[in-house]
Amino acid sequence: MIKEEIMKNFFQCYGMATSMPKMKNTPNGNVVCNFKICICEDRQDSEYSRLIYIRVEAWDQVAKECVEKIKEGSLCAILDGKLRRNFYKTTSKTGEHYVHDGLIVVAKKIEIIEDKEDY
């Protein structure tokens, strides 16, 4: 097996949108939207599950569809996505420097499973 096939960056999940998608236009004319979803980590050793909050980013036509269809509380599936590292630095008003490091799911295909109004 080729190493690149084993190490492919591919992400799928389904969860509940915890925020409305926010759309922006980039200076070069592309459309991007950002929102968060919550997924449940099933734990076999406990009666409780842990919630995981994930930042999602979608571009162009997928972004437009997200803004039109996804509402806070919608159950949606990311059918095709990839993980991207989000690393940036900020400075507070008091001059303190902070480093932020996390992951974002870049979604290429999203499907609405159930709208909040359906349940």
Salt bridges, closest charged atoms under 4 A:
GLU41 OE1 - ARG50 NE 3.19
ASP45 OD1 - ARG43 NE 3.82
GLU57 OE2 - ARG84 NH1 2.55
ASP101 OD1 - ARG85 NE 2.88
ASP115 OD2 - LYS71 NZ 3.73
